[in-house]
Amino acid sequence: MNYGMYVSAAGALANSYRQDVVANNLANVETVAFKPDLAMFQARRTQAQTKGQRFHTTAMLEGIGGGIFALPTYTDFSPASLDQTGSPFDLALTGKGFFQVNNPDAPDGISFTRDGRFTHNEDNQLVTVSGKLPVLDDKGQPIVIDPNLQSFVVDETGYISQGKNPVARLGIVDFDDAQALNKQGQSLYTAPQGVQPRYIETQIKQNALENSGVNSLQQLAEMIKTQRLFQSNINMMLIQDQALELAVTRLGSIKG
C-alpha cells in the first residue's frame, strides 16, 4: 500500500472516531450529571523506529511518521455546576464519588451513578427515576422512606432522616482509578472484575442536581476542527490516488 495513503487513511479514521465522541458529548449537553469523553490518540512509530531496520527506509519517509491510532476514551469526571430544583428527591454530589444502585444487569448487581434524580417505588424504596433502581445505603441495602412520616431530609454528609427518626446514610463510593469504569447507559457505570469501590466522605446537596459536564461551545469548536481535519485527510487520499493513477497510465506506459 502507498505509504502516504496509509498515513492519510489512519488520520481519517482517527478523526472519524473523534467526531463520534464529540457528537455523543453534544447529544448529552442537557443530560443530568453526564461526564464528557475525550478522544485520545497516540503517534504510531515507524517500522524502522520499532525494529531498528533503517536500511529499509529513507529520512523523508521517517519524517512523515507512522500515522496515529486511537486509544480508549478518557472520561472527565470533574464535578459540574449545580441547579437548584426544590425537589427533596433531587440530590447532587459536589465533589468526587458515585451513588450506588442495585442493578441486576450489572456485575455483582451494583451500578454507580452521579445522576441524583430519585423517586420512590411501590415498596417506598428510594429509586432512580430512570430504571427505578433501588439506591443503596452505606451497608449496601435499599433505602426505605416511611410514607406515614414527614418529608425526609438529607444532610451534607448523606444522613437521611424523617423528623427525629434516622433512616439511613447514603453509600457514596469512589475508585482509585475511575477510568476503569464502563459506561452502561442512562448515566450508569459498572466496575469490571477486580475494581473495588471504597466509601468516601463527600458533600451532598439536597434539592439540587448536577449539570452535564459538557461545554457546548468548546465541543462545537472541536467538532468543526475535527471535520476539517477529516476532510483534509480525505483530500490527501484523493490526491495520492490521482498521483498513482498518473504513474500507472503515463509513467508506466511503454512507447515503441
C-alpha positions in Angstrom: 0.0 0.0 0.0 1.2 3.5 -0.8 2.8 4.8 2.5 1.2 8.3 2.2 -2.2 6.8 1.5 -1.8 4.7 4.6 -0.9 7.6 6.8 -3.8 9.7 5.4 -6.3 6.8 5.9 -5.1 6.5 9.5 -5.7 10.2 10.1 -9.2 10.0 8.5 -10.2 7.0 10.7 -8.9 8.7 13.8 -10.8 11.9 13.1 -14.0 9.9 12.3 -13.7 8.3 15.7 -13.1 11.8 17.3 -16.3 13.1 15.6 -18.3 10.2 17.1 -17.0 11.0 20.6 -17.7 14.8 20.2 -21.2 14.1 18.7 -22.1 11.9 21.7 -20.9 14.7 24.1 -23.1 17.3 22.3 -26.1 14.9 22.4 -25.8 14.8 26.2 -25.3 18.6 26.8 -28.6 18.6 28.8 -28.2 15.1 30.5 -28.0 15.4 34.3 -24.5 14.6 35.6 -23.2 13.4 32.3 -19.4 13.2 32.1 -17.9 14.0 28.7 -15.4 11.8 26.9 -12.2 12.8 25.4 -10.8 11.1 22.3 -7.3 10.0 22.9 -4.6 9.2 20.3 -1.0 8.1 20.1 1.5 8.5 17.4 2.4 5.3 15.7 6.1 4.6 15.5 7.5 3.7 12.1 8.8 0.2 11.4 12.3 1.4 11.5 11.8 3.1 14.9 10.2 -0.1 16.2 12.7 -2.7 14.9 15.7 -0.6 14.0 15.6 -1.5 10.3 16.7 1.8 9.0 18.2 0.3 5.8 14.7 -0.3 4.5 13.6 3.4 4.7 14.7 7.0 4.0 14.9 10.1 6.0 12.0 11.6 4.1 9.7 8.7 4.9 10.8 8.7 8.5 9.9 12.4 8.7 6.3 11.6 7.8 6.0 9.3 10.8 3.8 6.2 11.2 0.4 7.9 11.5 -1.8 7.8 14.5 -4.1 5.3 16.2 -6.9 5.7 18.7 -6.6 4.9 22.4 -9.5 4.2 24.8 -11.5 7.3 25.6 -10.8 9.3 28.7 -13.8 10.4 30.8 -13.6 13.7 32.5 -15.2 13.1 36.0 -14.7 16.7 37.2 -17.7 17.9 39.2 -20.0 20.2 37.3 -22.2 23.1 38.4 -25.4 22.6 40.3 -29.0 23.6 39.6 -31.5 24.2 42.4 -34.7 22.2 41.8 -36.7 22.5 45.0 -37.5 18.7 45.0 -36.4 16.8 48.1 -35.8 13.7 45.9 -33.1 15.5 43.9 -29.6 15.0 45.3 -26.2 16.2 43.9 -22.7 15.3 44.8 -20.5 18.4 45.0 -17.2 16.5 44.9 -15.9 13.1 43.8 -17.9 10.0 44.2 -20.9 8.0 43.0 -24.2 6.8 44.3 -24.6 3.1 44.4 -27.8 1.5 42.9 -29.0 -2.1 42.9 -28.9 -3.3 39.2 -29.5 -7.0 38.3 -27.9 -6.3 34.9 -24.6 -5.2 36.3 -21.6 -7.2 37.5 -22.1 -8.0 41.2 -25.6 -6.5 40.9 -24.4 -2.9 41.5 -24.1 0.1 39.3 -22.8 3.6 40.0 -24.1 7.0 39.0 -23.9 10.7 39.7 -27.4 11.3 38.5 -29.3 12.2 41.7 -32.8 12.3 40.2 -34.6 9.9 42.6 -38.2 9.0 43.5 -39.8 6.1 45.3 -41.4 2.8 44.2 -44.4 0.9 45.4 -42.3 -0.5 48.3 -41.3 3.1 49.3 -37.7 2.4 48.4 -35.6 5.4 47.2 -35.0 4.6 43.5 -33.6 6.2 40.4 -36.1 8.0 38.1 -34.6 6.1 35.1 -35.0 2.3 35.5 -36.4 2.5 39.1 -33.2 1.0 40.5 -33.0 1.0 44.4 -30.5 3.4 45.9 -28.2 1.7 48.4 -27.1 2.9 51.8 -23.6 2.6 53.4 -24.4 -1.0 54.3 -25.4 -2.0 50.8 -29.1 -2.1 51.5 -32.0 -0.4 49.8 -33.2 2.8 51.5 -36.9 2.8 52.6 -38.7 6.1 53.1 -41.7 5.9 55.5 -44.7 7.5 53.7 -46.5 8.0 57.1 -43.8 10.4 58.3 -43.0 13.9 57.2 -40.7 14.7 54.3 -37.2 13.3 54.5 -34.1 15.4 54.9 -30.6 14.6 53.6 -27.8 16.4 55.3 -24.4 17.3 53.7 -22.8 14.1 54.9 -25.5 11.9 53.4 -27.5 11.0 56.5 -31.3 10.7 55.8 -33.8 11.4 58.5 -37.6 11.9 58.8 -38.3 14.3 61.7 -36.2 12.9 64.5 -36.1 9.5 63.1 -32.8 8.4 61.4 -33.4 6.4 58.2 -30.1 5.6 56.6 -26.9 7.0 55.2 -26.2 7.1 51.5 -23.4 4.8 50.4 -21.2 7.2 48.5 -18.2 5.5 46.9 -15.2 6.3 44.7 -12.5 4.4 42.9 -8.7 4.6 42.9 -9.0 4.8 39.1 -12.4 5.9 37.8 -11.2 5.5 34.2 -11.6 1.7 34.7 -15.4 2.1 34.9 -17.5 1.2 32.0 -20.4 3.4 30.8 -23.6 1.4 30.8 -26.1 4.0 29.5 -28.7 6.0 31.4 -25.8 7.7 33.3 -24.8 4.4 34.9 -21.4 3.0 35.3 -20.2 -0.6 36.1 -16.9 -1.7 37.6 -15.0 -4.5 35.9 -14.0 -7.6 37.9 -11.2 -6.7 40.3 -12.0 -3.0 40.5 -13.4 -2.4 44.0 -15.2 0.8 45.3 -14.3 2.4 48.6 -16.6 4.5 50.7 -15.7 8.2 50.9 -16.8 11.4 52.6 -18.2 13.9 50.1 -20.7 16.8 50.4 -24.2 16.2 49.2 -26.8 18.9 48.3 -30.5 18.2 48.6 -33.0 19.9 46.3 -30.3 20.2 43.6 -29.0 18.3 40.6 -25.6 18.3 38.9 -25.5 19.7 35.4 -23.9 18.0 32.4 -20.1 18.4 32.3 -20.2 19.2 28.6 -19.1 22.7 27.5 -21.3 23.1 24.3 -19.2 25.9 22.8 -16.0 24.0 23.3 -17.4 20.8 21.8 -18.9 22.7 18.8 -15.4 24.2 18.1 -13.9 20.7 18.5 -16.5 19.3 16.0 -15.6 21.9 13.4 -11.9 21.4 13.8 -12.3 17.6 13.6 -14.5 17.8 10.4 -11.8 19.9 8.8 -9.1 17.5 9.7 -11.1 14.6 8.5 -11.7 16.3 5.1 -8.1 17.2 4.8 -7.1 13.6 5.2 -9.7 12.5 2.6 -8.4 15.2 0.2 -4.8 13.9 0.7 -6.0 10.3 -0.1 -7.7 11.6 -3.3 -4.5 13.5 -4.4 -2.4 10.4 -3.8 -4.9 8.2 -5.7 -4.7 10.6 -8.6 -0.9 10.5 -8.5 -0.9 6.8 -8.5 -3.3 6.7 -11.5 -0.9 9.1 -13.4 2.0 6.9 -12.5 0.3 3.8 -13.9 -1.2 5.3 -17.0 1.6 7.6 -18.1 4.9 6.8 -16.5 4.2 3.1 -16.8 3.3 3.1 -20.4 5.8 1.6 -22.9 6.4 3.5 -26.2 7.6 1.7 -29.2 
